[in-house]
Amino acid sequence: APARPAGLPMLLITGTRDTTVPPGAWDDERFTTSSNAEDRFHYTAATAITRRWAAAAGCDIRRPATRIDTGTPQAECRSTCPASDGRWPTVMDCRAPMGHEYGLAWSWPLILDFFDRS
């Protein structure tokens, strides 16, 4: 969770095809397991991470995350935190059909815009 009592904005970008650190299914907080190597590692699911941050920010995590239109067609973004006044939610979970890499051409503008509008 955030280190400051007032919270910090948090953007999580993961790849739905990532076999190294899979995000898990939407709204599923169970751990995920890597599947691309002889060693198997367990990871905290993306939903569990974003819900923890959202709870710390005072958002209602009892309801499912809703889709946020970021204008970035490469990724689907969701949040349990409300957006208002042209700002994006404090906590946002974005997933793209990619593996264990970033598409910086589309993700970097999204990252900059998120922190500018949070």
N, C-alpha and C positions, 0 to 999 in steps of 0.2 A: 504494500500500500504506500501512498505518498509519504514522504518524510516530513512534510510541513502540515500542520493542523488545518490550514486553509485549503490544502490540496494542491495538486499540480495537474495541468492538462496531460492526458495520456492518449497516444495514438499507437495502436498495435497493427502492424501489417504482416500478414502471414500468407503462405502459399498453400492452397488446397491440395496441391500435388506434391507437397514437401514430405519426403519419406524420412528425412533426417530429424526434423522437429515438426511433426504434424500438428496442426492446430486443433484437430478434433472437429466434431460436428457442431453446428450452431446450437446454442442452448444446452450443450452437454458439458458438464463440469468435470467429468471423469478424466483421469490422467490419460495421456496418449503415449504410444510406444513407437520408437524408430523401427523401421523395417528394411533398411538398406544395407545392413552390415551384419557381420557375425555377432557383434555385441549388440545387446538390446538395451536401450536407455528409456527411462520413463520421464515424461515432461508434464508440467502443469498445462492443462488445456487453455486455449485462448479465451474461451468463455469464462473460465474460473478466474483468470487474470483480470479481465476487464470488469467482471462483477465485483471483485475485491476493490479495485480502484473506484468504481462507481459508488459502491457503498460508502467508502471513505469520503467521497465528494457529496454525500447526502442524496444520491439518486435512488429512486424506487427500483430495486433489483428484483422485486417479486414478479414483475411483469416481463414478458419476453422483450428482447431488444427489437427495435424497429429500424427499418431501413432508412438511411440518410442519403439524400441525393448530393453527392459531392461534385458532380460534373466530371467524374473520372470513370469512364466506362470500363476500364480495365479491372476495377475492383468493386466488390460489393461491401458497403460499410453499414454497420448497425451500431445502435447505442440504446441504453436504458436511461440515459440522461437527456433532459429536454434541451432543445436548441431554441434560442430566442434572439430577437433583435439583430438578425444577420450574422449571428455567431454560431459556431458549430458546438455540438455537445462537448462537455469537459472531457469525457472519455469516449473513444471511438475504436471499434474493432473492424478492421478492413481485411478482406481476404480476396486474393486474386488466384486465377488458375495458373499458378506457376510452381516451380519446385523450390529448392533451397537457394534462391537468388533473388535479387531485387531488380525490377525493371526501372532503373533510375530515371529514364526518360519520362515516365508517367508518375512514379512515386515521389520523386523529389519535389515537384511542384505541389503535390498533395500535402506533403509534410510541411512545407513552408507555409502554405495557405492555412493548414490546420492550426499551427502555432500563432499565426498572425490573427486568426479569427477566434481564438479560444480565450 
